[in-house]
Amino acid sequence: MKTKELLLFMLPYLKKYPRSYSILFIFIVVSIFIQTGSAWFFQNMTNSIFETQQNSLTFYLCIGIVLIVIIMVTNYINSFYIAKTTSLIKKDVRTELFKHLLQLPTSYISSTHSGQLQSQIHQDTGQLDGVLGHNIAQFIILPISGTVALIYLSFINIPLAFITLSLGPMILLASKLFGGFIRNNGEVIQENVARMSKQLQETFEGHTLIKIFRLDQTLTNKYVEINEDLIRTQLKEGKLSGLLQAIAIGIGYGAQILIFAIGSFFVANGQITIGDLLAFVVLSQSLISPFSNMGQLWAELQRSLSAVTRIHHFLQLPKTPYLEKIDVEQKPVFISFEHVSFSYERGENVLQDIHLDIQPSQRVAIIGESGSGKSTLMKLLLGMYQPTKGGVFIQPEGGEKEKLEALNPYTSYVPQDAFLFDESIYENIKYGKLDASDEEIKTAAQKVSAAPFIRNLSEEYQFQVGERGNQLSGGQRQRITLARAFIGDQSVVVFDEATSALDIQTEETILHQLMQKNQNQTMIMITHRLSTALYCDKIILMGKGSILAQGTHEELMTSSNQYRELYQRYIEANTREHVTQVR
Ligand SMILES: Nc1ncnc2c1ncn2[C@@H]1O[C@H](COP(=O)(O)OP(=O)(O)OP(=O)(O)O)[C@@H](O)[C@H]1O
């Protein structure tokens, strides 16, 4: 994207703070007048010393003190408002990125590394200074103060003013030349930072595995390699910026010496006074700095623009088209999958031509080999993905049959990985129903047999569960996720191997209680345990993305060879276990 387009993209963020920017610009104008005022002050004070006017010297000293106070106040206000606007805009950008992240399709989130997403939200916003407060202010201050300086100096001596001015474009040329390199390099730096975040995060998450498989050296080598790539690009940037700065400073100092030399010649010829020469030296900085500082600002702008490019790209990613979760009255629902096929982004069909009816309040078990599409089928029912062919239909009792094109408002979910937020047990259960009362939270915990273990914890419901719930056992985590799923009283609850961490007896007790207490709810359970499936009214056997058989246990025993074999294996395994226990 072009620089202009990227700056226009940032403009709405800047426009949100007209008051702060107005104050900033007023004080920028004041600071420009102060600069010119300082030149006038040095010029006239020096002239009065040379003309030995003692009275006026006292006058100039008083003016000097006033100038110092104004300079201090102006600088304070400028710095404060620059910091304020920059922080506020960064906060807005971060919030927008976060909101957008939450609205991205599940397919994007699951195919992008979380470390990369984190770096995008935090590092890129951190790099926005180049297009915000200080830089924007300087881009305005420098040309105006340069013009004012040129006018003022032209009144003293036109040829000398234009000699001073002519030195500027040389510096600008150098900065244009380096700016492009710095921007490209900035993008490579950011990629390396994202790679490092990825690895760091995986190191935290895979901590136990890393220890068990002695992966520390292998991962250290990888980390060192990325770190070296990063430092190489950072050093390159250091060199480019340093070179740019050195050229700018060299030309700046050279220009001052040249002005002083030429100016002295003008003084010797009686064309200007010593005071005038001093004014030239003071204001030559204002005249040249639009060019010399522009170099530095340009480099910073380019660095920021590489971050703006990534932010812009991220915000352009299409949102989930079916995100709105509508609050509906919970009623028993009839669910039908009609000729549903589905593929993830890689292309091959994960589900093909699924035809399935689920009656209101039915208990359904989905069984089948690993990778056969059980979870994917349920993600379609939850509305997280849309079928590539066919449709999922929902018909609430007494209502119309509707194609599901949004998040399913009738369905709750207990995930496979028992994910908990790093907050209290209370908050984690409450996420299932944001307006739940304390009483409802306790009832939900009792329903899933979580209340006894919660009461034994030091802070009971206020117990902090830690990152991903790692302060609790797998079974305890699953009970909290069950409580979270049931508190909302949705008509349909999907269990994705939600009780696998519980022993069979506890699982049976909890499921039995849930089924007893929630007669009107439809429950769909993905499970690898046939013992759980035997509780259900309907069993669906899946294989390679298709439904191989469906019906009650008795029906499947007569109609499906695969199911019979599965059941036979289950009986044999149970008998073996029983014999072992008796022995
Ligand atoms: N987010 C995803 N992106 C791409 N492919 C996926 C994704 N999730 C699952 N798959 C693929 O879809 C197929 C079905 O996966 P799914 O998780 O639905 O199976 P499953 O029957 O629930 O397996 P398991 O019993 O092991 O949990 C698998 O081949 C898997 O590789």
The ligand as a Gaussian input file, in Angstrom:
#p B3LYP/6-31G(d) Opt

LIG

0 1
 N       -9.658000     -26.789000      11.942000
 C       -9.426000     -27.757000      11.060000
 N       -8.832000     -27.444000       9.884000
 C       -8.608000     -28.405000       8.967000
 N       -8.924000     -29.693000       9.127000
 C       -9.504000     -30.066000      10.283000
 C       -9.779000     -29.112000      11.310000
 N      -10.377000     -29.770000      12.329000
 C      -10.465000     -31.061000      11.967000
 N       -9.948000     -31.252000      10.740000
 C       -9.899000     -32.504000       9.986000
 O      -11.214000     -32.994000       9.864000
 C      -11.269000     -34.393000      10.025000
 C      -12.333000     -34.731000      11.064000
 O      -11.925000     -34.182000      12.310000
 P      -12.863000     -34.226000      13.596000
 O      -12.178000     -33.504000      14.687000
 O      -14.216000     -33.787000      13.207000
 O      -12.874000     -35.812000      13.886000
 P      -13.381000     -36.588000      15.164000
 O      -14.166000     -37.751000      14.652000
 O      -14.059000     -35.688000      16.105000
 O      -11.978000     -37.086000      15.756000
 P      -11.570000     -37.442000      17.268000
 O      -12.427000     -38.591000      17.700000
 O      -10.148000     -37.851000      17.116000
 O      -11.758000     -36.219000      18.073000
 C       -9.868000     -34.855000      10.394000
 O       -9.283000     -35.442000       9.252000
 C       -9.135000     -33.580000      10.750000
 O       -7.809000     -33.642000      10.305000

